Structure formats: structure tokens, C-alpha cells
Amino acid sequence: MSHTEAHGSEGCSDDVRFMRRALDLAERGAGQVWPNPKVGAVIVREGTIVGEGWHQRFGRAHAEVNALAAAGEAARGATAYVSLEPCNHHGQTGPCTEALLAAGVSRVVFAARDPNPTAAGGAERLRAAGLAVDGGICEAEAIWRNAPFFHAAHGRQPPFVTLKLAVSIDGAIAGPARKRAWLTGAESQAAVHALRAGADAVGVGIGTALADDPALTVRLAEAPTVAPRRVVFDRRARLPLTGVLARTARETPVIVLHGPHASLERLDALEAQGVQLLRADSLPAGLDALAAVGVRHLFVEGGAELASALIQANLVHHLIIFQAPVILGAGAVPAFAALNGRDVDPAPRLQVLERRGYGVDLMTRYAVSGD
């Protein structure tokens, strides 16, 4: 059983309560709707929920349409709560504004404005038709839950970066012997795979690739519509040709970000395996190179050197820590050992966005740098 505590919500009114339900429903589409946003909808009549829905898969019916279908005739005269402003354009599906009008709802409440100028304008369309429309309910939470979408929709570069680390109570990612072992439990591992599914690419440093020989695929959660690419930050192109990543590069794309001093022989060998090579002379340049090949959301899973470098360069937007109830003690590998030290007073306090329990582990999501 997991417990969630989300931060940034307002008050305890009925509008907030029903919007929180819409936000929770939206999460059911995680990994299935990207690059579209996760959206949930609730239809309420006389204080009772009569229909619920969420955007279930990219290209399929939107949350409002699914919720209205569940409500049926009970939607007439009801209030619709939607975690994102209803769309007002013809895309792969019809405008949700027209579906709401056809169903006869009398009021629409949404959390955040749609940042996509093509889809925006739903609130104005509904008001012009005589509906009561209110926005901004749980807006901050709605935005951070869809932060990569908002980041991309505003045209921001480089990609949105989510950094995930599994640590002990004393902040270590591995024991003194550095043996490969699961620090967190099965529930946390499944949650990480679900997080992978919601990104364009999953990245690791070469140290992690050499030590763990990871696959970086989605196996413990529902497969996404498009499998995320695998990215290795590998200045000298040391990725083993016999490792899982290189051997499966033709099945699920692998990108190696290498520096100017990588061996041409190594680069040729990796390319012959089907690995895509991108040269980057710095970490920011590497992220720019990923953006150029369509990576909008990069989910980084370590290790310690890469994690520290990304934070040092202020390139991380969200930091997700899975903390296991174990103490590794002296000689263990600190998660941020390579980060320049700071005194307590100047050290910035990160904003806590969410806390959730997975089995005996605790997951905390922090906002590191804002957009």
C-alpha cells in the first residue's frame, strides 16, 4: 500500500476536493499519453460524482469524453472538473469543448491553462456558450505533475531533466564493496519503470553502465506507446560491445554522448552495432544534442558522478529520491560525493512536491530548478 502527500494544493473546498480526484485520475495515463499531457476529469452532480475518466492512451479519447461517457444523461446540468483546460481544436480527436457543450454540463472547472496555443481557448469558447467557467484550482500541482509537457510546450531548451536516485538513510547509493544489489524494494522498482515509461529517453553515466550492465527498458510497468531511447553519457566511448545496451541497440535505440577524445575505433565499433553517436564537448552541449534529436524529457538514473555534474550545472528540474530503510555506513558511496560542498546556511532548500510510500521505501520528489 502506498500513501501520497502532494504539495501545492489550496484549501479544502469541494472544488479542490474534486479537482484533486481529477489529478489522481490523470496519473493513470502516465507513460501512455506522452508527449500529450496526463489529464483527468470528474463529472459532479449535486455534490456526487456521476462520471470519471482520464486520457488513457496517446491518440485516443480525451479525459472529458471518457468522463462524459461514464456519466451519460447525468452529465446534463452537472459540473465538469478537468485537470487541464479543455481543448478547443480538431486534432486526432474532436474538441473537448464541443463534447462538454453537447452533454449539457452547466459549469466547467479546470486546473491549469493549456500552454499549447493550438489547443488553447477552451475556457473562452465555453464562456461564450453561456457556461460558468472557473480556472486555477490546484493549478500549481497540475503544472508540476505535467512539468515536462509544460516545459516542451513553452519551447524551452534543453530537455526537461528528471534525476532519480535510490539511496540509503545515510544518503549512499552503494555499499563499500560496490557490489551490484537492489537497494530498494519491488514496489519502488516497479514505480521507477513507470517513470521511465513517461520519458523520451532514459540516461545513465558510463560508470553505471559498466558496473550494472543495465537494460534501461520498461519491464515492470505497462509498456509505453513508444519505448524510451537509452542514453549513455560516455566521454571516451567505453560502452562494452558485448553489454546489454550495445547488443540491443537495433531493438530499442541507444545513444552514446561522447567527447572529442573518444577513440575512432571504438566509435566505429559502436556505430556498427547500431548505436547512435552524438558528440558533445560539455554536459549542457550533450543535452542540447539530445534536444536536437527529439528528446524533450530525459529521465536520468545515475550514477553519482553524473548526478552531481547535472546538479552542479543547474540542469536538473525534478529530483526524485527513493530512500530505503537501510544504513550503509563508512565507506559507502555517497549520492552526491562529486558535488561541490556548501555550508548549511547558503544551501538552498528544495521545494518538496510529493511524498509517497512504496512498501517500506519513501519516494520524495523535489523541484530543483524552475522554468
N, C-alpha and C positions, 0 to 999 in steps of 0.2 A: 504494500500500500504506500502511496506517495502523498505527501502534503505539499501544497503550493502556497506560497505567500508572495503575491505580486505587489509591487510598489508603484505609486504614482496615481492611484485612483482617488476620486473625490467622494466624500460623504458616504451616506448610506441610503439615499433616496431610492424609490422604485426605479427611476431611470437608470441610476448607477447599477442597481442590482440586476436588471435585465440586460444592460449592456455588458456587464461582467460575464453573464451567461453567453452572450453572443461572442465575446472574445475567447471564452473557453471552447466554444464550438469551432471557432476558426482554426484552432490548433489541430483539429482532427485532419485538416488538409495539409499539414506540414509535410514537406517532401514530395507532395503530389501536384502542387499547383504552380511552383516556381517556373518561370520568372514572374508569374502573376502573384498578387498578394494573397495571404490567408485571410478569408473573410467568413464571418458567421452572422446569422440572422435569427431573430426571435420574433414571433408574432404574438402579441398580447391583447387579450380582450377582457375588459372588466377585471383587470388585475390577475388574470390567469393565462398562462402560456398555452396557446392553442396550436402552435406550429413552430418547428425548429428546422434549421438547415445550415449547411456550410458548403463552400466551394470544395468539391471533392477531388477533382482532377482537372488538370490543365485542358482547356478547350471545351469543357462540359458546362452544364448549367451552373449559374452563379448561386450564391448563398440565398439571396432573396427569392429566387424562383423555387428553390427546393423547400424553403420555409413556407412559402405561399401554397405550394402543392400539398404540404403536410397539413396546413390549416384548412384548406378547402373553403367552403362558404363562411366559415367562422372568421375569415380574414376581413370580411366586409365590416367597415366601421372600426376596425382594430388599429392598434399601433404597431408599427414595424420598427424593431431595433436592429441596426446594421453596424458592424464594426468599421465599415468604410463607406463613404458617401456613395449612394447608388450610381452606377454608371449610366451615362446618357448617350451612348453611341452604339452603332452596329459593328460588332467585331465578329468573333467566332460564335457569339450568341447575341441575342437581341438586347436592347436597352432594358436594364432592370427598372428604370423609371416607368416605362410603359407597362411592365408586368405589375408593378405596385398600383398604378392607376387602374388597370383593368380589374384587379382584385378588389378594388373599392376600399382600401385602407384609408383612414381619416388622418393619420399622423405618422410621420417618419422621424425617427431619432437616429443620428449617426455619430460615430466617434470622431473620425478624422476626415478631412477633405481629401479627395483623390488628387494626388500630385500630378497625375498624367493629364495634360491638357486635352488630349483626345477624348478621354473618358469623363472628364470633369463636367460640372454644370448640372449635375443631377438635382442638387438642392433647389436651384433656381427653377428648374423645369417643374418640380413638384409643387413649389410655392405658387407658380403661375397657374397651375391647375386647381388651386384652392386648398391644397393640403397644408396642415400645420407641420412645420419642419423645424427641428432643433438639432444643432450640431455641437461638437466639442465635449460630449460626455465621455469621460475616460480617454480623452484624446492622447495624453502623454503615453499611456500604456499601449494604446492602439498603434502608435507610431513606433515605439521600441520593439513591439512584437513583430512588426514588419519592417524593421530598420533597414535591411538590405534592399528591399523594394523601394523605400523612400529615397535611399542613397542613390540608387541607379536612376530612379525617375527624375531626380533633380540634376542628372548628368554629372554627378561628382566622380572625380578620379582621385586616386587609384581605386581598386575594388574595395568593397566593404570587407573588412577582415575580422573574423571571429576566431579568437585564440582559445583553445581548450587544453586544460592540463588536469591530470589526475595526480593528487598529492596526498601525502600523509598528514596527520595532525600537525607535525612539525615542519610542514612545507617542503618535503622531499619528494622527488619523482621516482627514485630508485634507491635500493639499499647499497651498502658499501661494496658488495661484490658485483653490483650492476647486473645481476642475473635477470634474464627476461622472466617476468612474472606479472600476473594481473594484480594491480593494487586495489582496484575497486571491484564490486560485485557484479553479478549477471544483470541486474536491473540497470545499473549505470552503463554497462557496456551496450545494452540494447538502446538506451537513450542516446548514446554517442552515435550509433549507427543511424538513428532517426535524424540527428542533427546533420550528419553527413549528407543525408538524402535531400536536405533543403539547401544545398550549396551547389555552385557551378563546379567547384574544384576542392579537393582535399589535399592539404600540403603538409610535408614534414621536412625536417632538415636531414642532411646526409647521415649525420650521426645516428638518428633514429632508424633510418633505412638500413644502415649497416648492422646495427645492434639487434633489430627486431624482425627484419625482412617482412614488413607488413604488406598486406594486400590493399588496404585503404578502400575497400569496396563496401557496399551496403548489403549486409547479410543477415543481420539480426533485427531488421525492421522491414516494413513494406518497401519493395523496390520502387525508386522514383521513376517518373516518366522518362527522364534522361539520366543515365548514370553520371555522377560527377567525375571529372577528369582527376587524375592523380598527379600531384606536383612534388618534385624533389628539389629543394634548394641545395645545389651541389656544385660549388665553385670549380672544382677540379674534375668533374665528371667521373666520380668514383663509383657510381651506382653499379653493383655487380650484374654482369650479363646473365648470370645463372639465377639471380634472385627473382622473387615472385613478380615484382613490378616490371622488370625488363621482359620477362618471359610472357607476360600477359598484355603487353603494350598494344598489340594488334586487336585485342578483345575489348579492352577499356583503355582509352587514351592515357598516356603517361607523358608528362612534360618535365624536362630537366632544365632548370635555370642554372646556367654555368657562367663562369667568369672568363676573362681574356686569356688566362694561363692554362686552361684545360687542354689536355693532350688531344691533338687532332686524331690520333689513332683511336683514342677512347671515344671521341665524339662520333667518328665514322662507325665504330662498332655498335654504339647505342642506336644510332640512326638506322643501321641495318636491321636492328631488332624491332623497328617501328616506333622508337621513342622520338617525340618531338623535342627539338633543341631550341632554346631561346637564350641568347647571350644577354647578360645583364652585368654591368660593372659595379652595381651597388644594389642594396636591398630595395630602395624606392624605385630604381630603374627596373628591377625584377617585377615589381607589382605593376608598373606601367606596361611592361611587356605582356603580362597576363591579361591586363585590360584590353590590349590591342587584339588579343585572340578570343575575346568574348567572355572573359571571366569577370563577373560582376560581384560575386560573393565567394570569398576564399575562406574555407574552414581549415585552420591550422591546428595540428595535433602535436606540435613539439618538434624537437626536444628543447632542453634547457637553453642551449646557445641561441637557437633561432627565436625562441620565445623572448629572451632578454633583448635580442637585437631589434625585434619588432617593436617592443615596448619602448626601448631606448630611442628609437627613431619616431616615436609617436604615430605608429602605423596601425595600431590595434584599435578597433571601435568597441567591440564587446569582448570581455574576458569571461570565460566560463570555467569555474574551478569545481571539480568533483573531488571532495575530500573524504578519504577513507578513515575509519576509526582505528588507526594504527600509528605507532610511533617508531620511526626507523633509526633515530639517534645519530651518534657521532659517525662520521664517515659517509653518511648517506649523501645523495646528490641533490642539492637544493634546486628548487624550480627556477630561481632567478639569480643563480650564482654569478652569471656574467653581466648582470645589470649593475651600473654604477651605483655606489652606495649613497644613501641620503640620511640625514638626521630626521628625527621624528617630526619636529615642528614644521619644516618646509615640505614634508612629503604630502602630496595631495591625497585627500580622502576620495576614493572611488565611489560613485553612486551605485547603490545596490538596487538592481532592477527586479530580481526574482530569487527566491529560495525554494528549493524543492527537495524532498527526501526521496531517495531511490534505495529501497532496502535499508541497510544500515549506513549508507553513504549520504552526504549532503552536497547538493549542487547549488552553487551561487553564481548568478550572472551579474556582472558589473559593466557599467558604461565607463569606458576608459577615455576615449576621445569623442567629442560630439561632432555632429555635422552642421 
